[in-house]
Amino acid sequence: MITRDDVRAAATRIAPYIRHTPLLAADGLQFKCEFLQSTGVFKTRGAFNRQLAAQERGELDPQTGIVTASGGNAGLANAHAAAVLGVRASVFVPLNAPAVKVARLKAYGAEVVQVGTEYAEAYAAAAEHAASTGALFCHAYDQPEIVAGAGTLAEEILQDAPDVDTIVVAVGGGGLFAGIAASAHHRAKVVAVEPENCPTLHSALAAGGPVDIAVSGVAADSLGARRTGDIAWELAQQTSPISVLVSDEAIVEARSRLWRDYRIPAEHGAAAAYAAIASGAYTPAEGEKVAVIICGANTDPQTLA
């Protein structure tokens, strides 16, 4: 079980390497502007925590390096952390990963290998690479150090706005949700938002345990895990999040509104959390103080309108 103590330890470890991103008060909400994080995504927190902790234990050889599988964002975060720490990075991504993310991975100096059409296929290839080379495997969302690093985001929210009642977070494999739940448990409730076409946690809650699902839709590149992570499931059982689904149409509209009204350049997965509020999938009570995490901005700016 990941606890708040794990999250606070991660916060101390990664503090020299990450940005404390701001809260933006707007229209009765607090937007956590994590899209301003290094590499444009929250996953930088977990990547540094995983690699730094492995260094502390003597488990990370710079020449053998790290390997990860990703729809794009976990790869960017781990490639950036590896570059800062002087470590080799290999990143396995699906063939349909956004070109903007692939180009940035290469700019960070990572070896990029494109395999299959879904995250699960890239994951299998990355795991085989780790087994054959001894590279440190950095999971996109289901390792304790990855989850604890992600949870530092909630520590910042509740440090900057202790009166926040509710944190709204997009869910893919569940690493960010799990970290938020571990940090915020007993301090704020968590609303877990998923696309209707990628309902991993929602399906697990309905089935009484993690299940494999088909994934598709506009946010599949970042939220398209087939199965919720074991850590996310464990935290969901302990913390009982509010689970809501949003349509692709709601995500597209929320992304457009974030850019039009606030000049926030969110990718589709990052707009899902706001889509829950904007579409009415989650309606705050009167006086409820809500923080909405905008967790990533790795998108083609030409598609913003």
Backbone hydrogen bonds, N-H to C=O, Kabsch-Sander energy under -0.5 kcal/mol:
donor,donor_aa,acceptor,acceptor_aa,energy
7,V,3,T,-1.7
8,R,4,R,-2.8
9,A,5,D,-2.1
10,A,6,D,-2.1
11,A,7,V,-2.3
12,T,8,R,-1.8
13,R,9,A,-2.0
14,I,10,A,-2.6
15,A,11,A,-1.1
17,Y,14,I,-2.5
18,I,14,I,-1.1
21,T,19,R,-1.1
24,L,31,F,-2.7
25,A,23,L,-0.6
26,A,24,L,-0.5
26,A,29,L,-2.4
29,L,26,A,-2.0
30,Q,290,V,-2.0
31,F,24,L,-3.1
31,F,29,L,-0.5
32,K,30,Q,-0.6
32,K,292,V,-2.6
33,C,22,P,-2.7
33,C,31,F,-0.9
34,E,32,K,-2.2
34,E,294,I,-0.5
35,F,294,I,-0.9
36,L,33,C,-1.7
37,Q,34,E,-2.0
40,G,37,Q,-2.9
41,V,38,S,-0.8
42,F,295,C,-1.9
44,T,41,V,-1.4
45,R,42,F,-2.1
46,G,42,F,-0.6
47,A,43,K,-2.3
48,F,44,T,-2.2
49,N,45,R,-2.0
50,R,46,G,-2.8
51,Q,47,A,-2.3
52,L,48,F,-2.8
53,A,49,N,-2.1
54,A,50,R,-1.9
55,Q,51,Q,-2.1
56,E,52,L,-2.3
57,R,53,A,-1.5
58,G,55,Q,-1.3
59,E,54,A,-3.0
60,L,54,A,-0.6
61,D,59,E,-0.6
65,G,61,D,-3.6
66,I,88,R,-2.6
67,V,136,L,-2.6
68,T,90,S,-1.8
70,S,92,F,-2.5
76,L,72,G,-2.2
77,A,73,N,-2.5
78,N,74,A,-2.5
79,A,75,G,-2.7
80,H,76,L,-2.4
81,A,77,A,-2.5
82,A,78,N,-2.6
83,A,79,A,-2.2
84,V,80,H,-2.5
85,L,81,A,-2.3
86,G,82,A,-0.7
86,G,83,A,-0.7
87,V,82,A,-3.4
88,R,62,P,-2.2
90,S,66,I,-2.0
91,V,111,E,-3.2
92,F,68,T,-2.8
93,V,91,V,-0.5
93,V,113,V,-2.4
95,L,116,G,-3.6
97,A,94,P,-1.6
101,K,98,P,-0.9
102,V,98,P,-2.0
103,A,99,A,-2.6
104,R,100,V,-1.4
105,L,101,K,-2.4
106,K,102,V,-2.0
107,A,103,A,-1.7
108,Y,104,R,-1.5
109,G,106,K,-1.5
110,A,105,L,-1.8
111,E,89,A,-2.5
112,V,110,A,-0.6
113,V,91,V,-2.8
113,V,111,E,-0.5
115,V,93,V,-2.6
115,V,113,V,-0.5
121,E,118,E,-0.8
122,A,118,E,-1.6
123,Y,119,Y,-2.8
124,A,120,A,-1.9
125,A,121,E,-1.8
126,A,122,A,-2.3
127,A,123,Y,-2.7
128,E,124,A,-1.8
129,H,125,A,-1.9
130,A,126,A,-2.4
131,A,127,A,-2.2
132,S,128,E,-2.0
133,T,129,H,-2.0
134,G,130,A,-2.3
136,L,65,G,-2.7
138,C,67,V,-2.7
139,H,137,F,-0.7
147,V,143,Q,-2.7
148,A,144,P,-2.8
149,G,145,E,-1.9
150,A,146,I,-2.0
151,G,147,V,-2.0
152,T,148,A,-0.6
152,T,149,G,-1.2
153,L,150,A,-1.7
154,A,151,G,-1.0
155,E,151,G,-1.3
156,E,152,T,-1.8
157,I,153,L,-2.1
158,L,154,A,-2.6
159,Q,155,E,-1.2
160,D,156,E,-2.6
161,A,157,I,-2.4
164,V,161,A,-2.0
165,D,289,K,-2.3
166,T,289,K,-2.0
167,I,189,K,-2.5
168,V,291,A,-3.0
169,V,167,I,-0.5
169,V,191,V,-2.7
171,V,193,V,-2.7
178,A,174,G,-2.8
179,G,175,G,-2.2
180,I,176,L,-2.7
181,A,177,F,-3.0
182,A,178,A,-2.5
183,S,179,G,-2.1
184,A,180,I,-3.2
185,H,181,A,-1.6
187,R,184,A,-3.2
188,A,184,A,-2.3
189,K,165,D,-2.4
191,V,167,I,-2.6
192,A,190,V,-0.6
192,A,242,I,-3.0
193,V,169,V,-2.9
193,V,191,V,-0.6
194,E,244,V,-2.1
196,E,246,V,-2.6
198,C,195,P,-1.7
200,T,198,C,-1.7
203,S,199,P,-2.2
204,A,200,T,-1.9
205,L,201,L,-2.7
206,A,202,H,-1.8
207,A,203,S,-2.2
208,G,204,A,-1.6
209,G,204,A,-1.7
213,I,226,R,-1.8
216,S,197,N,-1.2
220,A,217,G,-1.4
222,S,219,A,-1.3
223,L,219,A,-2.9
224,G,220,A,-1.2
225,A,223,L,-0.6
229,G,173,G,-2.9
233,W,229,G,-2.2
234,E,230,D,-2.2
235,L,231,I,-2.5
236,A,232,A,-2.5
237,Q,233,W,-2.2
238,Q,234,E,-1.6
239,T,235,L,-2.6
240,S,236,A,-2.2
242,I,190,V,-2.4
243,S,241,P,-0.7
244,V,192,A,-2.5
244,V,242,I,-0.5
246,V,194,E,-2.2
251,I,247,S,-2.0
252,V,248,D,-2.7
253,E,249,E,-2.3
254,A,250,A,-2.5
255,R,251,I,-2.7
256,S,252,V,-2.1
257,R,253,E,-2.5
258,L,254,A,-2.6
259,W,255,R,-1.7
260,R,256,S,-3.1
261,D,257,R,-3.1
262,Y,257,R,-0.6
262,Y,258,L,-1.2
263,R,259,W,-1.1
264,I,258,L,-2.3
266,A,264,I,-1.7
267,E,296,G,-1.8
271,A,267,E,-1.7
272,A,268,H,-0.8
272,A,269,G,-0.7
274,Y,270,A,-0.5
275,A,271,A,-2.2
276,A,272,A,-1.3
276,A,273,A,-0.5
277,I,273,A,-0.8
277,I,274,Y,-0.6
278,A,274,Y,-3.0
279,S,275,A,-2.4
280,G,276,A,-0.5
280,G,277,I,-0.6
281,A,276,A,-0.7
282,Y,276,A,-2.6
288,E,285,A,-2.2
290,V,28,G,-0.5
290,V,288,E,-0.7
291,A,166,T,-2.9
292,V,30,Q,-3.0
293,I,168,V,-2.5
293,I,291,A,-0.5
294,I,32,K,-2.3
294,I,292,V,-0.6
295,C,293,I,-0.9
297,A,40,G,-2.5
299,T,297,A,-1.8
303,T,300,D,-2.2
304,L,301,P,-1.4
